[in-house]
Amino acid sequence: MRVVISTERPEQWHDLPSDVEAAFCGYGSSDVDAVMDPATVVLVTDALPTITDRCAGLRWVQLLSAGANQMQGHPLAQRDLLLANAAGISADYMAEHVVAQVLSHAKSLRTFDRLQRQHNWPNRVAMARPGLRGTRALIIGYGGVGRETARLLNALGMTVDAVTADGERRPYHGYVPYTGMGDPEARIPERMFRTADLLAALPMADVVVLALPLTPDTRHVIGAAALKQMRPSAILVNVARGGLIDTQSLLAALDAGRFAAAYLDVFEPEPLPPDSPLWDHPLVSVTPHMAGVIANDESRYRDLFLQNLARFRAGEPLINQIDRRRFLAPT
């Protein structure tokens, strides 16, 4: 079985089954194009090929990203093949990033950084901030990242609500890096909301976290109408996809004082252009789409691939399997 794997660390993809013929390439679409051929059965990648006539034998695309929006309108979405993503693979890293931003805001750490540079010893009582206990988080999207974020915020004393497409509590069947993380049975949220009821849920939240995939239905789910419903003291944290937020509406809402701050790890477009007003806005914190980056270790990706390879050979549903028809171009 010929498998193409996008990686710069092929030595970490050891112990593959003896009948797997692995071809390694870089992370870009041109790198994938260079090694694809009609004998390739499985493609493990983030970037998709552009020369699809070399994909005649392809039966399964295993994405290395938590999302799958790169399939939107791609010719491979027209093919009868299996598609799975890597949702949950870095859920712990992303949840820690969310919590770090929440704590940084709650404790005014950016202000203390500025005061340190000014050699300014402030009035400690005046600078004291309330704790997180008793405040409320709204997590929009309740997959691996959302559930681990809920567990950590709940441990800090926050009440958690969640938003899913249908508002139902469902067991989690995605990839889990280790036992004991997340909220497998969706028991943590006090309330579950449907996406259709988002506007009713937002006014109750002190922290709003975006952890849902980008699809045609979720693009700009946080737009002018949603931002009008946020508390003036609330913060917005996005570790999912930039296209979930209407950036112009976000800037207008911040300038109007409709909510307190935005902590953004993802943007539309990326990389964030040098002239974007987000860079210098005093109420925006920018990080370069790195919340889920796992440094120098691809063991989780290899583990997910091997688990799914066994399922693929047995004709069983893949972990994180996605209906590729969701990404067909509109007709």
DAQUIHU-V74996 format. One record per backbone hydrogen bond with DSSP energy under -0.5 kcal/mol. CO is the residue of the C=O (numbers start at 1). NH is the residue of the N-H. Records with the same first field share a line. If there is no record, write none. Layout:
CO->NH, NH
//
This chain:
1->21
2->41, 42
3->5, 23
4->44
5->7, 25
9->12
10->13
12->14
17->20
19->21
20->22
21->3
23->5
25->7
27->47
28->32
29->33
30->34
31->35
32->35, 36
37->40
39->2
41->59, 60
42->4
43->45, 62
44->6
45->64
50->52
51->54
52->55
55->58
59->82
60->43, 62
61->63, 84
62->45
65->86
68->71
69->72
71->74
74->77
75->78
76->79
79->81
82->61
83->322
84->63
86->89
87->175
88->91, 177
90->94
91->95
92->96
93->97
94->98
95->99
96->100
97->101
98->102
99->103
100->104
101->105
102->106
103->107
104->109
105->108
108->112
109->113
110->114
111->115
112->116
113->117
114->118
115->120
116->119
119->121
120->122
122->124
123->127
124->128
125->128
132->135
135->159
136->206, 207
137->139, 161
138->140, 209
139->141, 163
140->211
143->147
144->148
145->149
146->150
147->151
148->152
149->153
150->154
151->155
152->156
153->158
154->157
157->134
159->137
160->190, 191
161->139
162->193
163->141
164->195
168->170
178->181
183->186
184->172
191->162
193->164
194->197
195->198
197->200, 201
198->201, 202
199->203
201->204
202->205
205->231
206->235
207->138, 209
208->237
209->140, 211
210->239
213->215
215->218, 219
218->221
221->223
222->246
223->227
224->228
225->229
226->229
227->230
231->234
234->260, 261
235->208
236->263
237->210, 239
238->265, 266
241->244
242->245
243->220
244->222
245->247
246->250
247->251
248->252
249->253
250->254
251->255
252->256
253->258
254->257
261->236
262->264, 285
263->238
264->287
265->289
267->242
273->276
276->279
277->281
281->284
283->262
285->264
287->289
290->293
293->295
294->297
298->302
299->303
300->304
301->305
302->306
303->307
304->308
305->309
306->310
307->311
308->312
309->313
310->314
311->315, 316
312->315
318->321
320->85
322->83, 324
323->326
324->327
325->328
327->73
//
